[in-house]
Each structure stands twice: as C-alpha cells, then as structure tokens.
Amino acid sequence: GAVVSQHPSRVICKSGTSVKIECRSLDFQATTMFWYRQFPKKSLMLMATSNEGSKATYEQGVEKDKFLINHASLTLSTLTVTSAHPEDSSFYICSALDRAGKNIQYFGAGTRLSVL
Amino acid sequence: GEDVEQSLFLSVREGDSSVINCTYTDSSSTYLYWYKQEPGAGLQLLTYIFSNMDMKQDQRLTVLLNKKDKHLSLRIADTQTGDSAIYFCAESSTGNEKLTFGTGTRLTIIP
C-alpha cells in the first residue's frame, strides 16, 4: 500500500511553546489529508480536513487558531499546536487520501505529544 | 450522525479463528474498512469492502457484509500472536471522504 510518513514520532515540550507535526505522502499525491486525535484507549476523533491550496475545514469544537494546518504542497500537510498546554497532550495521527487508488486513506505512524 | 459500534475486547486461543464484529447506522455507507493498530503506532489498512459486495477474502482475512442488518465482520483464520492489536472498523459514504471509526476491538491472543 501507499506510504505516509509522519514526524516527529514523539515530542515533549514545555507549556506555552508551539509544536509542528509533519505529514508526507511519499509515493502518491494527496490533495486531501486528515488530522486525527486519539485519546488513550479511545477511537480516533477527526480534527480537521486539510486541503491543498485552500483553508482547512475544522470539525465542530476544534479551535482553528489553536491547531494551525498548512497544506502547502501535494505531498505535505503540517499541524502546528500553538501555545501548547498539558491538556493538548495526546496521540495525533494524520492520513492522506489516495484518490487515484480507490479513495483509500493511508495513515501515518502517529505523533505522541507530551506537554509538561 | 453516523455511529459505528464494536465490542471492546476479544480473547482468542492461538491457532483458532478470530471474529470481530461491527455495526453501523448510516444506510448510505458505501465503503467499509478494517484497520489494525499496534501499540504506539498508526493505523494499518488491512482490507476494505464496497457496499455492493457480500464477502471479500484476502489470505487469512475474510470480511462479511450484511447490508440489510448493517453488520460487518472480520474473520482472522489461524490467529497468531502477531495479530494482537486493536482493530477498527470504519465507514464512509459516497461523496463524503471522511471516515467514521468504531470504538476499536482489542484482540488478545491466549497461548
């Protein structure tokens, strides 16, 4: 299947700092990527849909100024957690939609964010 | 809104078959997926089925879809220790690329 690379895999930061997470589709172009958040022992919660060349679409209850999304190219979307607080600590997972390949979402390995 | 339900836990003896069940409410679901998540990792696509299919088999994996009852199952034949993981079913509808995930089923293999 297609490969999606997500970096970093783990980040520990101090409260008040900003953290950027990258999601890259390595062997296909992805005009649409998704950002999810997963709480311990819970399912995935969709945060936003990232669209190449346009603004991201955020799900209800997700602060767009808190979670900045930039989809600057056909293979890269970034999620920046601004002014991180301990309650932002979570597992963040991205996926990229392969439209050429039966509309399948392929997922990155996830980023574990810990805010002290 | 759409709802996808799974049982939370399943324990199976090594070598036996595992059957993980999923029910969904959206009658317009077109694509149904099974993903596997190992500890601390992202989601790995295992298999998928279109709503116009009843069954799909891929090596040790068999997916059954009962569209009338909105019931999806994943059967893993000859379950191995490496199959220990959380299994998520997910659905999407035509024209809506968002996935709705189930709660996940944690599969534990008993030696």
Interface residues (C-beta under 8 A of the other chain):
Chain A: G1 V4 Q6 T32 F34 K42 S43 L44 L46 T49 I93 S95 L97 K102 N103 I104 Q105 Y106 F107 G108 A109 G110 R112
Chain B: Y31 Y33 Y35 G40 A41 G42 L43 Q44 L45 Y48 F88 S92 E97 K98 L99 F101 G102 T103 G104
